[in-house]
C-alpha cells in the first residue's frame, strides 16, 4: 500500500474526504518526525512504539574493493510492533 492508497483507506473508514484524510495523514507523519527529532518516543497502545536508536560507530568494508572504511555513529528510527498488531498478523 502506498501513501495515496492509505489516504483512500483513511477517507473511507473515517468519513473524511480525501483532502482532509491527506491533511490528517501528513499531520501525523510530521508530528511523529518532530517527536523523534526531539528524542522522544511515541507509544500507540496496541499498535506499537516509534523511537530513536543510537547506532555506534563501526568499521565496514567496501564490497567492491574489500577496503575497510569507517562508518560514523548515527541515529536511526525504530518501530516495535504492539501486542494487538502482532496478533492480527499471526
Secondary structure as GFF3:
##gff-version 3
##sequence-region A 1 90
A	DSSP	alpha_helix	3	14	.	.	.	ID=ss1
A	DSSP	alpha_helix	18	37	.	.	.	ID=ss2
A	DSSP	beta_strand	42	44	.	.	.	ID=ss3
A	DSSP	beta_strand	48	55	.	.	.	ID=ss4
A	DSSP	beta_strand	58	61	.	.	.	ID=ss5
A	DSSP	beta_strand	68	71	.	.	.	ID=ss6
A	DSSP	beta_strand	74	81	.	.	.	ID=ss7
A	DSSP	alpha_helix	83	89	.	.	.	ID=ss8
###
